[in-house]
């Protein structure tokens, strides 16, 4: 968590380093430096080589739909705005169903805290995921983006990608690989803008949550006295 000028920011992105795990068989993260001040160069100049699905990332439709949009074509408004973090208690390796959601959906972006992929630097295959029925349920509530604290919204062994295709049917957005164990359930403002990568099927994001601005108190918003100007003092004629 960090703050600046009284703005509290919750970082929900894992640290991306050579230690971070990627999907088995995908391209591991590597950082190289062609120039470095430590070796006498006038500046440090680095490059990276990695899967686009490293750490916290946004999937683009091109990742799971033939002819789907690339990440550069997605509407940025999907990844910024009112959000709701929901904690679910489900066994590892299972899909979250609508019956597992014990709270009212009240925001157009929903992030699920499962705590079934606790260490981004240590891979486990039995993480929780979403069910297609849940995606349909969320879409019916007006949800535009769904996120999860695991590597995928589908199970590790699912080659059909049922939940990804359910998302595609509703033109929703996807965030995966989030860190949410330190985040209390409730409303926030989400900031998780993807890079504008032409033709890319995903993009890493620096995902963060900001507490929603406090609503005016009932007295401030509804009291007639609060809305009416103060009475003028009586005029004194000289």
C-alpha positions in Angstrom: 0.0 0.0 0.0 1.2 3.5 -0.8 -0.2 7.0 -0.4 0.5 10.4 -1.8 -1.4 13.6 -1.0 -3.9 11.7 1.1 -4.7 9.2 -1.7 -4.5 5.6 -0.5 -3.4 3.1 -3.2 -3.6 -0.7 -2.9 -1.1 -2.4 -5.2 -2.6 -5.7 -6.4 0.1 -6.6 -8.8 2.8 -9.2 -8.0 6.5 -8.3 -8.3 7.7 -9.3 -11.8 11.2 -10.8 -11.6 13.0 -13.8 -13.0 11.5 -15.8 -10.0 7.9 -15.3 -11.0 6.2 -18.3 -12.4 4.5 -18.3 -15.8 2.2 -20.9 -17.3 4.2 -24.1 -17.9 5.7 -24.0 -21.4 5.2 -20.2 -21.7 8.1 -17.7 -22.0 9.7 -16.9 -18.6 10.5 -13.3 -17.7 14.0 -12.1 -18.4 15.5 -8.6 -17.9 18.7 -7.7 -19.7 20.9 -4.5 -19.6 22.8 -3.4 -22.7 24.3 -0.4 -20.9 24.7 0.1 -17.1 26.0 3.0 -15.0 27.5 0.5 -12.6 30.0 -0.6 -15.4 30.9 2.9 -16.4 28.3 3.7 -19.1 26.7 7.1 -19.1 23.2 5.6 -18.5 21.5 2.3 -17.8 19.5 0.8 -20.7 17.5 -2.4 -20.3 15.2 -4.7 -22.2 12.8 -7.5 -21.2 11.7 -10.8 -22.8 8.6 -12.4 -21.5 5.1 -13.8 -22.1 2.5 -11.1 -22.2 0.6 -13.1 -19.6 3.2 -12.4 -16.9 2.0 -11.3 -13.4 -1.1 -9.2 -13.3 -2.3 -9.0 -16.9 -5.3 -8.3 -19.1 -6.4 -10.9 -21.7 -7.5 -9.7 -25.1 -10.2 -11.5 -27.1 -7.5 -12.5 -29.6 -6.2 -14.8 -26.9 -9.3 -17.0 -27.0 -11.4 -16.1 -30.0 -10.4 -16.4 -33.7 -10.3 -12.9 -35.2 -10.8 -11.3 -31.7 -9.6 -7.8 -30.8 -6.0 -7.3 -29.8 -5.3 -5.6 -26.5 -4.5 -2.3 -28.4 -8.1 -2.3 -29.7 -9.8 -2.7 -26.3 -11.7 0.2 -24.7 -9.6 1.6 -21.9 -12.7 2.5 -20.0 -13.1 -1.3 -19.3 -10.1 -1.2 -17.0 -10.8 1.9 -15.0 -13.6 2.7 -12.7 -15.9 1.4 -9.9 -15.0 -2.1 -8.8 -16.0 -4.6 -6.2 -13.7 -7.2 -4.5 -15.5 -10.3 -3.5 -14.0 -13.0 -1.3 -15.2 -16.6 -2.0 -14.4 -19.7 0.0 -14.2 -22.5 -2.5 -12.0 -25.6 -2.6 -8.9 -25.6 -4.7 -9.3 -26.8 -8.2 -13.0 -25.9 -8.4 -15.0 -23.4 -10.4 -16.8 -20.6 -8.6 -20.5 -20.8 -9.2 -23.2 -18.2 -8.7 -24.2 -19.9 -5.4 -20.7 -19.2 -4.0 -21.2 -15.5 -4.3 -22.9 -14.4 -1.0 -23.0 -10.7 -1.7 -25.0 -8.4 -4.0 -23.2 -7.4 -7.2 -23.1 -3.6 -7.0 -20.3 -2.5 -9.3 -19.5 -3.1 -13.1 -16.1 -4.6 -12.4 -15.7 -7.6 -10.0 -12.5 -9.1 -8.7 -12.6 -12.5 -7.0 -10.3 -13.2 -4.0 -9.9 -17.0 -3.7 -6.4 -17.2 -2.2 -5.9 -20.5 -4.1 -2.7 -19.3 -5.8 -0.9 -17.8 -2.8 2.6 -17.4 -4.2 3.3 -16.0 -7.7 6.8 -17.4 -7.4 5.6 -21.0 -6.8 3.3 -22.7 -9.3 0.3 -24.8 -8.2 -2.1 -26.3 -10.7 -5.1 -26.6 -8.4 -6.1 -23.0 -8.3 -9.8 -21.9 -8.4 -11.4 -20.5 -11.5 -14.7 -19.2 -12.8 -17.7 -21.2 -14.1 -19.4 -20.1 -17.4 -22.6 -19.9 -15.3 -21.0 -17.3 -13.1 -19.8 -15.3 -16.1 -23.4 -15.3 -17.4 -24.7 -14.3 -14.0 -22.3 -11.4 -13.7 -23.1 -10.2 -17.2 -26.8 -10.2 -16.3 -25.9 -7.9 -13.4 -24.2 -5.4 -15.8 -20.6 -6.5 -15.0 -18.1 -5.4 -17.7 -14.9 -6.7 -16.3 -14.1 -9.8 -14.2 -10.7 -10.5 -12.4 -9.2 -13.2 -10.3 -6.2 -13.8 -8.1 -5.2 -16.9 -10.1 -3.4 -17.4 -13.4 -6.6 -18.1 -15.3 -10.4 -17.8 -15.2 -10.5 -21.4 -16.4 -9.0 -24.5 -14.7 -5.4 -25.5 -15.5 -6.5 -28.6 -17.6 -9.4 -26.9 -19.5 -8.5 -26.9 -23.2 -12.0 -25.6 -24.2 -11.7 -22.4 -22.2 -15.4 -22.4 -21.3 -15.3 -19.3 -19.1 -13.1 -17.4 -21.6 -15.7 -18.0 -24.3 -18.5 -17.0 -21.9 -16.7 -13.7 -21.4 -16.4 -13.4 -25.2 -20.2 -13.8 -25.6 -20.7 -10.8 -23.4 -17.7 -8.8 -24.6 -16.4 -8.5 -21.0 -12.8 -7.8 -20.1 -10.5 -10.1 -18.1 -7.8 -9.5 -15.5 -5.8 -12.5 -14.2 -2.8 -13.0 -11.9 -3.9 -10.4 -9.3 -2.8 -10.2 -5.6 -5.9 -9.8 -3.4 -5.1 -11.6 -0.1 -4.3 -8.2 1.5 -7.5 -6.5 0.2 -10.7 -6.4 2.2 -13.9 -7.2 0.3 -15.8 -4.1 -0.7 -16.0 -1.3 -3.2 -13.0 0.4 -4.8 -11.9 2.3 -7.9 -9.9 0.0 -10.2 -6.9 1.2 -12.3 -5.4 -1.5 -14.5 -4.7 0.0 -17.9 -3.1 -2.4 -20.4 -0.3 -1.3 -22.8 -1.2 -0.4 -26.4 0.5 -3.4 -28.0 -0.5 -3.8 -31.6 -1.7 -7.3 -32.4 -1.0 -8.5 -28.9 -3.2 -11.2 -27.2 -2.6 -9.7 -23.7 -0.7 -7.1 -21.8 0.9 -6.9 -18.3 -0.8 -4.2 -16.1 0.1 -2.4 -12.9 -3.2 -3.1 -11.2 -4.2 -1.0 -8.3 -7.3 -0.2 -6.2 -8.2 3.1 -4.7 -11.0 3.4 -2.0 -14.1 4.9 -3.4 -14.6 8.6 -2.6 -16.9 9.0 0.5 -20.5 9.9 -0.4 -21.9 13.1 1.1 -23.5 12.6 4.5 -27.4 12.5 4.6 -27.4 15.9 6.3 -25.2 17.4 3.6 -27.1 15.9 0.7 -30.7 16.0 1.9 -31.2 18.6 4.6 -33.1 21.7 3.4 -31.1 23.8 5.7 -27.9 22.6 4.0 -29.2 23.5 0.6 -30.7 27.0 1.4 -28.4 30.0 1.7 -28.0 31.6 5.2 -30.5 34.4 5.9 -29.2 37.9 5.3 -29.0 40.2 8.3 -31.7 42.9 8.5 -30.8 46.1 6.5 -30.1 49.1 8.6 -31.3 52.4 7.0 -29.3 55.4 7.9 
